[in-house]
Amino acid sequence: MIHVLDPTNEMKAAGIAQAARPSSLAGKTVGFISNGKEGTKAYFGHLDRMLREELGVAEVVWRTKSNYSAPADAHIVAEINNWHAVVTGVGD
């Protein structure tokens, strides 16, 4: 007899609501949070240009975590309330 186990966890965190999505990014501020690896630089650079030129984003704020494998630093998390949207990236 073979037993097949499914290791996935389909439980959802209770009490966490998704953030409201802006109807437009024109004139807004977008924050980038990088894990600090080399691969995010070119991607974020291209995305920065696209957001400004094609969607009218007013400002793009770049932040880099101090440790690529840890959560974002407290001072970065504190800034998120000043941004209208956030992009995080892994440069692997």
C-alpha positions as CSV (number, residue, x, y, z in Angstrom):
1,M,0.0,0.0,0.0
2,I,1.3,3.5,-0.9
3,H,0.3,6.6,1.1
4,V,0.6,9.9,-0.7
5,L,0.8,12.9,1.6
6,D,0.0,16.5,0.4
7,P,2.5,18.9,2.2
8,T,0.6,22.1,1.2
9,N,-1.1,24.2,3.7
10,E,-4.3,25.8,2.5
11,M,-5.0,27.7,5.7
12,K,-5.4,31.4,5.4
13,A,-4.3,33.8,8.1
14,A,-7.3,35.1,10.0
15,G,-8.0,38.8,10.3
16,I,-5.7,40.0,7.5
17,A,-7.4,42.0,4.8
18,Q,-5.8,42.9,1.5
19,A,-4.9,46.5,1.0
20,A,-7.2,48.6,-1.1
21,R,-5.9,48.9,-4.7
22,P,-5.6,52.4,-6.2
23,S,-7.6,52.9,-9.3
24,S,-4.6,54.7,-10.9
25,L,-1.0,55.2,-10.1
26,A,-0.8,58.6,-11.8
27,G,0.7,61.2,-9.5
28,K,1.3,58.5,-6.8
29,T,4.3,57.3,-4.9
30,V,5.5,53.7,-5.3
31,G,8.0,52.0,-3.0
32,F,10.4,49.3,-4.1
33,I,11.8,47.0,-1.4
34,S,14.7,45.0,-2.7
35,N,16.3,42.0,-1.0
36,G,19.7,43.5,-2.0
37,K,20.7,40.9,-4.5
38,E,22.2,42.1,-7.8
39,G,19.3,40.7,-9.9
40,T,16.8,43.3,-8.6
41,K,18.7,46.4,-9.8
42,A,18.0,46.1,-13.5
43,Y,14.5,44.8,-13.1
44,F,13.5,47.6,-10.7
45,G,15.3,50.2,-12.9
46,H,13.2,49.1,-15.9
47,L,10.0,49.0,-13.8
48,D,10.8,52.5,-12.4
49,R,11.0,53.9,-16.0
50,M,7.8,52.1,-17.0
51,L,5.8,53.3,-14.0
52,R,6.9,56.9,-14.5
53,E,6.6,57.0,-18.3
54,E,3.5,54.8,-18.9
55,L,1.5,55.2,-15.8
56,G,2.5,58.7,-14.6
57,V,3.9,57.7,-11.2
58,A,5.2,60.8,-9.6
59,E,7.9,59.3,-7.3
60,V,9.5,55.9,-6.9
61,V,11.3,55.3,-3.6
62,W,14.0,52.6,-3.5
63,R,14.8,50.8,-0.3
64,T,17.0,47.7,0.3
65,K,16.7,45.3,3.2
66,S,19.9,44.9,5.4
67,N,19.6,41.1,5.2
68,Y,18.2,39.4,2.1
69,S,16.8,36.5,4.0
70,A,15.1,38.5,6.8
71,P,11.9,40.6,6.8
72,A,12.2,44.2,5.9
73,D,13.8,46.4,8.5
74,A,11.5,48.3,10.9
75,H,12.4,51.7,9.4
76,I,11.5,50.5,5.9
77,V,8.2,49.1,7.1
78,A,7.4,52.4,8.8
79,E,7.8,54.2,5.5
80,I,5.2,52.0,3.7
81,N,2.3,54.1,5.0
82,N,3.7,57.0,2.9
83,W,3.5,55.1,-0.3
84,H,0.4,54.3,-2.5
85,A,1.8,51.0,-3.7
86,V,4.7,48.7,-2.9
87,V,6.8,46.3,-5.1
88,T,9.0,43.8,-3.4
89,G,11.7,41.8,-5.3
90,V,14.0,38.9,-5.0
91,G,17.1,39.1,-7.2
92,D,17.7,35.4,-7.6
